[in-house]
Amino acid sequence: MSLPLPGLIDVIPVPGKASGDVRLDILGLSREELKDALIDNGVPARQAAMRMRQIWHWVYHRGVTSFNGMANVAKEVQAALEKNFRISRPDVVETRYSKDGTRKYLLRFHDGSEAETVYIPDEDEDEHRGTLCISAQVGCTLNCRFCHTGTQRLVRNLEPGEIVAQMMIARDDLGEWPVSTEGRRITNIVMMGMGEPLYNFENVKKALHIIMDKEGIQLSRRRITLSTAGVVPMMERAGAEIGVNLAVSLHATNNEIRNEIVPLNKKYPLEDLLEACRKYPGAHNARRITFEYVMLKDINDSDQDAKELVRLIHRYELPAKVNLIPFNPWPGSPYECSDWDRIRAFSAIIFKSGISAPIRMPRGRDIMAACGQLKSESVKKRVSARP
């Protein structure tokens, strides 16, 4: 199912970057696609399943970028594979390191377009556990007014291999190859980077199934969260076909305010969104829906807003928790962050009702890597260069 994107989409023409490499890129292929590609390129059918499993293990468990590194594959087979296939990585244009341990990667893909990926170490685990924030699109079409990414026009959807590659690049940088599931630093993934994942549903679904594969990267679906601004028609499919945790960018408790700060609400209003949350497959008290709520001074942060949020969660009988996000400023942003006393009071009202409402402390603000601050560096530089 392909959904039309809301509003006028001004696609930025991106200069092509000819790599000169016509070999098939296997990163992002499903198991079956990889097997068929091997057969199409001369691997005997009776060997194709075995070769597919070998390659899958080396690429996704050991992180190799060349067939020559596959030790249990015969040299002549390595040479044939190297001739016909490649294992891509996007160019890492820049890696920025925050004083709090957050890392931000600016990645450039084959056509010259760029996206950002952020690794956030756990505050309480001495940087030995952490979350990777992955982008689904280059730019964004939703134009949420508090979000820096929303000021960058949509360029295109990311392909499955480009989504998986963000995980590979971060593991490269963190020295995680090969590491068992017990010793990893990337222990969680959130689809909360640039773009709206549910407007790139098929590619996101395919990429996450590769990341969850038990013979590859092996990240449990319980460790993956997909965040949506409220693409209501795709939410049930996401639960049924991907089955990861759901986070919803709520940010307001009535349609008037949400229409202003999350324009998608005009298409899928609050009542429809909360009903879709109620029907989300797999949601229960042990696997709650997360409502993300950015704290905007004098916009959505009153005691009445907190009480209305509680009322809505109870009315729709939602197994939910609320992440309160202090607004992260960016150049030209029209909002201010709520005062800390106001945020704490807001949190206390929700906690008192029996609903968890932690305050998510900003991470990576000093490198513009915090929630709502992502925007391709080349776009920022082009804007700053204008007279």
Sequence and secondary structure as in RCSB ss.txt:
>XXXX:A:sequence
MSLPLPGLIDVIPVPGKASGDVRLDILGLSREELKDALIDNGVPARQAAMRMRQIWHWVYHRGVTSFNGMANVAK
EVQAALEKNFRISRPDVVETRYSKDGTRKYLLRFHDGSEAETVYIPDEDEDEHRGTLCISAQVGCTLNCRFCHTG
TQRLVRNLEPGEIVAQMMIARDDLGEWPVSTEGRRITNIVMMGMGEPLYNFENVKKALHIIMDKEGIQLSRRRIT
LSTAGVVPMMERAGAEIGVNLAVSLHATNNEIRNEIVPLNKKYPLEDLLEACRKYPGAHNARRITFEYVMLKDIN
DSDQDAKELVRLIHRYELPAKVNLIPFNPWPGSPYECSDWDRIRAFSAIIFKSGISAPIRMPRGRDIMAACGQLK
SESVKKRVSARP
>XXXX:A:secstr
     SS               SEE TT  HHHHHHHHHHTT  HHHHHHHHHHHHHHHHTS  SSGGG TTS H
HHHHHHHHHEE    EEEEEEE TTS EEEEEE TTS EEEEEEEE TTTTTSSEEEE  SEES SS  TT SGG
GS   EE  HHHHHHHHHHHHHHHT SS  TTS SEEEEEE SSS GGGGHHHHHHHHHHHH TTTT   GGGEE
EEES  HHHHHHIIIII  EEEEE   SSHHHHHHH GGGGTS HHHHHHHHHT TT BTTB EEEEEEEBTTTS
 SHHHHHHHHHHHHHTT  EEEEEEE    TT S  B  HHHHHHHHHHHHHTT    B    SGGGT STT   
 HHHHHHHHT  
